[in-house]
Amino acid sequence: MSFKNLLKQIEGKEIKLARVMKFNKPKDRRFGRNAFPCRRCGKTEGVITKYGLRYCRQCFREIARDLGFEKYN
């Protein structure tokens, strides 16, 4: 069960929500795979961070021309 699903289940229960947020809140990542998810879809695999793009490779292929990149081969 992901953390988002857990929050959906206990959204109306304030005491349980406070307890979960105190003890089970996921860390804020500063480096590593989960530090920079894709801006467009949120994937954490295959993210291109060069030039500050932060798009996964699939999203980058779809919007590369709009960003000004050209395919040469």
C-alpha positions as CSV (number, residue, x, y, z in Angstrom):
1,M,0.0,0.0,0.0
2,S,1.4,3.4,-1.0
3,F,1.4,6.4,1.3
4,K,-1.1,8.2,-0.9
5,N,-3.6,5.3,-0.6
6,L,-3.1,5.2,3.2
7,L,-3.9,9.0,3.4
8,K,-7.1,8.4,1.4
9,Q,-8.2,5.8,3.9
10,I,-7.7,7.9,7.0
11,E,-8.5,11.3,5.7
12,G,-11.6,11.8,7.9
13,K,-9.9,10.4,11.0
14,E,-7.9,13.3,12.5
15,I,-6.2,11.5,15.4
16,K,-5.0,8.6,13.2
17,L,-3.8,11.0,10.5
18,A,-1.8,13.0,13.1
19,R,-0.2,9.7,14.3
20,V,0.7,8.6,10.8
21,M,2.2,11.9,9.9
22,K,4.3,11.9,13.0
23,F,5.8,8.4,12.7
24,N,5.3,7.1,9.1
25,K,5.8,10.2,6.9
26,P,8.2,9.4,4.0
27,K,11.5,11.3,4.0
28,D,12.0,14.2,1.6
29,R,14.6,13.0,-0.8
30,R,17.6,15.2,-1.7
31,F,19.4,12.8,-3.9
32,G,18.9,9.4,-5.6
33,R,16.3,8.0,-7.9
34,N,13.3,9.4,-6.1
35,A,14.7,12.9,-5.7
36,F,13.7,14.1,-9.2
37,P,10.5,12.6,-10.6
38,C,9.3,13.5,-14.1
39,R,7.6,16.9,-14.2
40,R,4.9,15.6,-16.6
41,C,4.0,12.1,-15.4
42,G,5.7,11.6,-12.1
43,K,7.8,8.5,-13.0
44,T,11.1,8.1,-11.3
45,E,12.8,5.8,-13.8
46,G,14.7,7.0,-16.8
47,V,14.6,10.7,-15.9
48,I,16.8,13.1,-17.9
49,T,18.2,15.7,-15.6
50,K,20.7,17.2,-18.0
51,Y,20.1,21.0,-18.6
52,G,17.5,20.9,-15.8
53,L,14.9,19.1,-18.0
54,R,13.6,16.6,-15.4
55,Y,11.5,14.7,-17.9
56,C,11.4,10.9,-18.2
57,R,12.7,9.5,-21.5
58,Q,9.2,8.7,-22.8
59,C,7.8,12.2,-22.1
60,F,11.0,13.7,-23.5
61,R,10.5,11.9,-26.8
62,E,6.9,13.2,-27.1
63,I,7.7,16.9,-26.4
64,A,11.4,17.2,-27.6
65,R,10.4,19.3,-30.7
66,D,8.3,21.7,-28.6
67,L,11.4,22.2,-26.4
68,G,13.6,23.0,-29.4
69,F,15.5,19.8,-29.8
70,E,16.0,18.3,-33.3
71,K,16.7,14.8,-34.4
72,Y,19.8,14.5,-36.6
73,N,19.9,10.8,-37.5
